[in-house]
Amino acid sequence: MRSSLSAAEARRIALAAQGFAKPRPASAGTRQLNAALTRMATLQIDSVNVFARSHYMPLFSRVGAYDTAALDRLLFSRRPPYVEYWAHVAAFIPATDWGLFRFRMDDMRAKYGSQPGGWFDTHREIVDWVRSELAGRGPLRPAQIEHDAKKGARGPWWDWDVVKHALEYLWMFGEVAIAGRRGFERRYALAEHVIPEEVLAAPVPRSDAVRELVRRAARAYGVATAADLADYWRIRDRKAVLAAIGELTDAGELEPVTVAGWTTAGRPAPAWLHRDAVVPRRVRAAAILTPFDPVVWFRDRAERLFDFEYRIEIYTPAPKRRYGYYSLPVLIDDDLVGRVDLKADRGASRLLVQSAWWEHGRPADAAARLAEQLELAARWQGLESVSVSRWGDAADDLAAVMPGAARHDAGPAVPDALADDEPDEFADEEQAASVGG
């Protein structure tokens, strides 16, 4: 095992752990999708659909163009092998992992379900009625559940009515599970109608669960700080995370290391290397990432690993945007070398590159390799052509290597109405963190 790593070695380790060190398969089916999901251990959900829904993107980044219906079957079929829960915020996890999050379900109940005079306490009649509806009728969309209290009873929670509110609390508490979606609308069911009986009967004790989750985060990251490992599952109990790291280190699964440039308070930041981590001599990769890919979802880690400062600008007023509405990081080899803001113009069957920007250190062939990924992305989404805007220092470089691409005008002052996806009741899963812990 290594006691110290260069910054480049840490990047290559992290990317290899996420599956970017090997060539993409010639074709991708269920086996390849499952392998990628196993590496990541969880798949974050976000509703923004300006290019493609975010949960489809990490698989595209790793295995290339694939049939999204194959992923839908894994995620949304009857008794699917994956289920939604608050893992790294709202995310898909293996259904067999439900018991690993019992401690979080208990914490959610203690925080939101036990407050005298709180919403859950004052709406118990509605909560009980919703339970009985699910018990008697099976999986239901909120719109299928009728109750007099719905009429005119709207609250501050994204204008959700009381039934939707009750369903979300019961989901956070583990009484209810998501039994698939229609479009992007959730179908709710009692947990026993979705989760295997043997899984429900075997909740994992808190300390064991935290240790296992830290183990999985360490494997998925390859090399990580304690903050990295905690953020993978949004575990806020720092003492529990450090205790788990200590136990895994004593067991030989983790090895303390220092990484050049990783500092805290002017001193080397403690980090740990997973025993299965590999240090490739090089990483030959090209991919467009979603903002919610594990490679970049913890912004502090993305900046530490790649010197890549990343913020999503959906909620930034259009004239003040620096990079675009929903810019996506660009991976070339072992570095993040740019970002592109993409929109699928389905009416015209065009992929719109609304902006394109370079970061430091891009290789000489970065434009050509990014162009290949954009053309692949267009085909994956069933779009016939690509159009590149004139906004961003990479836009002209891309247009020069894409002679078949059209050009269009776009910039930070483009009205949001031209960039927004269709209305969606889950327009910002990240905002749910203020409710979901």
C-alpha positions in Angstrom: 0.0 0.0 0.0 1.1 3.6 -0.6 1.7 6.2 2.1 1.6 9.2 -0.2 0.1 10.0 -3.6 0.6 12.7 -6.2 -2.4 14.8 -7.2 -2.4 13.0 -10.6 -2.3 9.6 -9.0 -5.3 10.5 -6.8 -7.2 11.6 -9.9 -6.5 8.4 -11.7 -7.4 6.3 -8.7 -10.7 8.2 -8.3 -11.6 7.8 -11.9 -10.7 4.1 -12.0 -12.8 3.5 -9.0 -15.7 5.0 -10.8 -15.1 2.9 -14.0 -13.4 5.4 -16.3 -10.1 3.6 -16.6 -11.4 0.9 -18.9 -12.7 1.3 -22.5 -16.5 1.5 -22.9 -18.1 -1.8 -23.9 -19.0 -2.3 -27.6 -22.6 -2.5 -26.5 -24.3 -2.0 -23.1 -27.1 -4.2 -21.8 -28.3 -5.1 -18.3 -25.0 -6.7 -17.3 -23.0 -3.5 -18.1 -25.6 -1.3 -16.4 -25.6 -3.4 -13.3 -21.8 -3.3 -13.2 -21.8 0.5 -13.4 -24.5 0.8 -10.7 -22.5 -1.6 -8.5 -19.4 0.6 -8.8 -21.3 3.8 -7.9 -23.4 2.0 -5.2 -26.2 4.6 -5.6 -27.7 6.7 -8.4 -28.9 10.2 -7.6 -32.2 11.4 -8.9 -32.9 14.9 -10.3 -35.8 16.0 -12.4 -34.2 18.6 -14.7 -34.7 17.3 -18.2 -33.3 20.1 -20.3 -31.0 17.5 -22.0 -31.6 14.2 -20.3 -32.8 13.3 -16.8 -29.8 13.1 -14.5 -30.1 9.5 -13.5 -29.6 8.4 -17.1 -26.4 10.4 -17.5 -23.9 8.5 -15.3 -24.5 5.3 -17.2 -24.1 7.1 -20.5 -20.8 8.6 -19.3 -19.5 5.2 -18.4 -20.9 2.8 -21.0 -21.8 5.1 -23.9 -25.1 5.1 -25.8 -27.4 2.6 -24.3 -31.1 1.9 -24.4 -32.6 3.8 -21.5 -35.6 1.4 -21.5 -33.1 -1.2 -20.2 -32.4 1.0 -17.2 -36.1 1.8 -16.7 -36.7 -2.0 -16.4 -34.1 -2.2 -13.7 -35.5 0.8 -11.8 -39.2 0.7 -12.4 -40.4 -2.8 -13.2 -42.6 -4.8 -10.8 -40.5 -5.7 -7.8 -37.4 -4.1 -9.3 -33.9 -4.9 -7.9 -33.5 -1.2 -7.2 -35.6 1.2 -5.0 -35.6 4.9 -4.1 -34.5 6.2 -0.8 -32.7 9.2 0.8 -29.2 7.8 0.3 -27.2 10.6 -1.3 -30.3 12.7 -1.2 -33.1 11.1 -3.3 -31.4 8.2 -5.1 -31.7 4.6 -6.3 -30.2 1.9 -4.1 -30.4 -1.9 -4.4 -33.6 -3.0 -2.7 -31.5 -5.3 -0.6 -29.9 -2.3 1.0 -33.1 -0.9 2.5 -32.1 -2.1 5.9 -28.8 -0.2 5.8 -30.8 3.0 6.0 -33.0 2.0 9.0 -31.0 4.4 11.2 -31.8 7.2 8.8 -35.5 6.3 8.8 -35.4 6.3 12.6 -33.7 9.7 12.6 -36.2 11.1 10.2 -39.1 9.9 12.3 -37.5 11.3 15.5 -37.0 14.7 13.8 -40.2 15.1 11.9 -42.7 12.5 13.2 -42.4 13.0 17.0 -42.7 16.8 17.4 -45.8 17.7 19.4 -47.7 20.2 17.4 -45.7 19.5 14.2 -47.2 18.7 10.8 -47.1 15.0 11.3 -48.6 15.2 14.8 -51.4 17.5 13.7 -52.3 15.6 10.6 -52.5 12.0 12.0 -56.0 11.5 10.8 -54.9 12.2 7.2 -51.7 10.1 7.6 -53.8 7.1 8.9 -56.2 7.5 6.0 -53.4 7.6 3.4 -51.9 4.4 5.0 -55.3 2.7 4.7 -55.6 3.7 1.1 -52.3 2.2 0.2 -53.1 -1.0 2.2 -56.4 -1.5 0.5 -55.6 -0.3 -3.0 -51.9 -1.0 -3.6 -49.4 1.3 -5.3 -50.9 4.7 -6.1 -49.9 8.1 -7.5 -50.8 11.1 -5.3 -53.4 12.2 -7.8 -55.2 8.9 -7.4 -55.8 9.4 -3.7 -58.8 11.6 -3.0 -59.7 13.2 0.3 -61.8 16.1 1.4 -58.7 17.7 3.0 -57.1 18.1 -0.4 -59.6 20.7 -1.4 -58.0 24.0 -1.0 -55.5 22.7 1.5 -52.2 23.8 0.0 -49.0 24.3 1.9 -45.5 25.8 1.5 -43.8 22.6 0.5 -43.7 23.2 -3.3 -47.4 23.6 -3.2 -47.8 20.0 -2.3 -51.2 19.1 -0.9 -51.6 17.3 2.4 -51.8 13.8 0.9 -48.5 14.3 -0.9 -47.0 15.7 2.3 -48.1 12.6 4.2 -46.7 10.3 1.6 -43.3 12.0 1.6 -43.0 11.8 5.4 -44.0 8.1 5.4 -41.4 7.4 2.7 -38.7 9.2 4.7 -39.8 7.1 7.8 -39.5 3.8 5.8 -43.2 2.9 6.1 -43.8 3.7 2.4 -41.6 2.8 -0.6 -41.6 4.0 -4.2 -43.2 1.4 -6.5 -42.0 3.0 -9.7 -43.0 6.1 -11.6 -45.4 7.1 -14.4 -43.3 9.5 -16.4 -41.5 11.1 -13.5 -44.4 11.0 -11.0 -43.9 8.6 -8.1 -46.1 5.7 -7.3 -46.2 5.1 -3.6 -46.9 1.8 -1.8 -46.5 0.3 1.7 -42.9 -0.8 2.1 -44.0 -4.5 2.5 -45.5 -4.3 -1.0 -42.1 -3.3 -2.5 -39.3 -4.4 -0.3 -38.5 -8.1 0.0 -39.8 -9.5 3.3 -36.4 -10.8 4.4 -34.9 -7.4 3.9 -37.6 -5.7 6.0 -37.1 -8.2 8.7 -33.4 -7.5 9.0 -32.7 -3.9 9.8 -29.0 -3.1 10.2 -27.8 -1.6 13.5 -26.7 2.0 13.2 -22.9 1.4 13.8 -22.8 -1.6 11.5 -24.7 0.4 8.8 -22.5 3.4 9.0 -19.4 1.2 8.8 -20.7 -0.6 5.7 -21.7 2.7 4.0 -18.3 4.1 4.7 -16.7 1.0 3.3 -18.8 1.3 0.1 -18.0 5.0 -0.2 -14.3 4.3 0.1 -14.5 1.6 -2.6 -16.4 3.9 -4.9 -14.0 6.8 -4.4 -10.7 4.9 -4.3 -9.1 7.6 -2.2 -11.0 10.0 0.0 -11.0 12.3 3.0 -13.4 11.7 5.9 -15.6 14.5 4.5 -15.7 12.8 1.2 -16.8 9.5 2.8 -19.4 11.2 4.9 -20.9 13.1 1.9 -21.3 10.0 -0.2 -24.2 9.1 1.9 -24.8 12.5 3.5 -23.9 11.1 7.0 -23.8 14.0 9.3 -22.5 12.2 12.4 -18.7 12.9 12.0 -17.8 10.8 15.1 -19.6 7.8 13.7 -17.8 8.2 10.3 -14.4 8.6 12.0 -15.1 5.5 14.2 -16.0 3.5 11.0 -12.8 4.7 9.3 -10.8 3.6 12.3 -12.4 0.1 12.3 -11.9 -0.3 8.6 -8.3 0.8 8.9 -7.7 -1.7 11.8 -9.2 -4.4 9.6 -6.8 -3.5 6.7 -9.5 -2.3 4.3 -8.3 1.3 4.4 -4.8 2.7 4.5 -4.0 6.2 5.7 -2.3 8.3 2.9 -1.4 11.9 2.1 -2.2 13.4 -1.2 -0.1 16.2 -2.6 -2.1 19.4 -2.5 -4.8 18.1 -0.2 -4.6 20.3 2.9 -6.6 21.5 5.8 -5.6 24.5 8.0 -2.3 24.5 6.2 -1.5 20.9 7.0 -1.8 17.7 4.9 -5.4 16.6 5.0 -5.9 13.0 6.4 -7.0 10.7 3.6 -7.5 7.0 3.1 -6.9 4.6 0.3 -9.2 1.6 -0.2 -7.3 -1.7 -0.4 -8.9 -2.6 -3.8 -7.9 0.8 -5.3 -5.7 0.6 -8.4 -3.4 3.3 -9.7 -3.6 3.2 -13.5 -0.5 4.4 -15.3 -2.9 6.5 -17.4 -6.6 7.0 -17.9 -7.8 7.4 -21.5 -11.3 8.6 -21.2 -13.7 11.1 -22.7 -17.1 11.8 -21.2 -19.7 14.4 -20.4 -20.9 14.2 -16.8 -24.1 15.2 -15.0 -23.8 17.6 -12.1 -24.9 14.7 -9.9 -22.3 12.2 -11.0 -20.3 10.9 -8.0 -17.1 12.3 -9.7 -18.4 15.8 -9.1 -21.4 15.8 -6.8 -19.3 16.8 -3.7 -18.1 20.2 -4.9 -15.3 20.4 -2.4 -13.9 17.1 -3.6 -14.2 18.1 -7.3 -12.2 21.3 -6.6 -9.6 19.3 -4.6 -9.2 16.6 -7.2 -9.5 18.6 -10.4 -9.1 22.3 -9.4 -12.6 22.5 -10.8 -14.9 25.1 -9.2 -18.4 24.0 -9.9 -21.8 25.5 -9.2 -25.1 24.9 -11.0 -26.6 28.2 -12.3 -30.3 27.1 -12.8 -31.3 29.5 -10.0 -28.9 32.3 -11.0 -30.7 35.1 -12.9 -30.0 34.6 -16.6 -28.0 37.8 -17.1 -25.7 36.8 -14.3 -24.9 33.3 -15.4 -21.2 32.7 -16.0 -21.4 29.3 -17.8 -25.0 28.6 -18.6 -28.3 27.2 -17.3 -27.1 23.6 -16.6 -23.5 23.2 -17.5 -22.1 19.7 -17.6 -18.4 18.9 -16.7 -16.2 17.5 -19.5 -13.8 14.7 -18.6 -10.9 14.2 -21.0 -8.4 11.5 -19.8 -7.8 12.1 -16.1 -8.9 15.7 -15.8 -12.0 17.9 -16.1 -11.0 20.2 -18.9 -14.2 22.1 -19.7 -18.0 22.4 -19.4 -20.9 22.5 -21.9 -24.4 23.7 -21.4 -26.7 21.3 -23.4 -30.3 21.4 -24.4 -32.3 18.9 -26.4 -34.4 20.8 -28.9 -36.7 17.9 -29.7 -39.1 19.8 -31.9 -36.2 20.5 -34.4 -34.4 17.3 -33.5 -31.2 19.2 -32.6 -28.8 19.1 -29.7 -28.1 22.7 -28.8 -24.7 23.4 -27.3 -25.8 26.6 -25.5 -22.3 27.4 -24.2 -18.9 25.7 -24.2 -15.9 26.6 -22.0 -12.4 25.4 -21.4 -10.6 24.8 -18.2 -6.9 24.7 -17.6 -4.7 21.9 -19.0 -6.8 20.6 -21.8 -4.9 18.4 -24.3 -4.4 19.4 -27.9 -7.1 17.1 -29.1 -9.7 18.1 -26.5 -12.1 19.8 -29.0 -12.1 16.8 -31.4 -12.7 14.4 -28.5 -15.5 16.5 -27.0 -17.1 16.8 -30.4 -17.2 13.0 -30.6 -19.0 12.9 -27.3 -21.5 15.6 -28.4 -22.3 13.7 -31.5 -22.7 10.5 -29.5 -25.0 12.3 -27.1 -27.1 13.5 -29.9 -27.5 10.0 -31.3 -28.2 8.6 -27.9 -31.1 11.1 -27.4 -32.4 10.5 -30.9 -31.5 13.9 -32.2 -30.5 14.3 -35.8 -28.1 17.3 -35.6 -25.9 19.5 -33.4 -25.9 23.3 -33.2 -23.1 25.1 -31.4 -23.7 28.6 -30.0 -21.2 31.4 -30.0 -21.0 31.8 -26.2 -17.9 30.5 -24.5 -14.2 30.3 -25.3 -14.6 26.7 -26.5 -17.5 27.3 -28.9 -15.5 28.3 -31.9 -13.0 25.4 -31.3 -15.9 22.9 -31.3 -17.5 24.4 -34.4 -14.1 24.2 -36.2 -14.0 20.4 -35.7 -17.7 19.8 -36.4 -18.2 21.0 -40.0 -21.7 19.6 -40.1 -22.8 21.5 -37.0 -25.0 24.6 -37.3 -24.4 27.8 -35.3 -26.8 29.7 -33.2 -26.8 32.7 -30.8 -27.1 32.0 -27.1 -25.8 33.8 -24.1 -26.4 34.6 -20.4 -29.3 36.9 -21.3 -31.3 34.2 -23.2 -34.7 34.1 -21.5 -35.2 31.1 -19.2 -38.3 30.1 -21.1 -36.0 29.0 -23.9 -34.0 26.8 -21.6 -36.4 25.3 -19.1 -37.6 21.7 -19.3 -41.3 20.8 -18.9 -43.0 21.6 -15.6 -42.3 19.0 -13.0 -43.5 18.7 -9.4 -40.0 17.5 -8.5 -38.2 20.6 -10.0 -35.5 20.6 -7.5 -34.6 17.4 -5.5 -31.7 19.3 -3.9 -34.1 21.7 -2.2 -35.7 18.7 -0.5 -32.6 18.5 1.7 -34.2 21.2 3.8 -37.0 18.8 4.6 -35.3 15.4 4.2 -32.4 16.0 6.5 
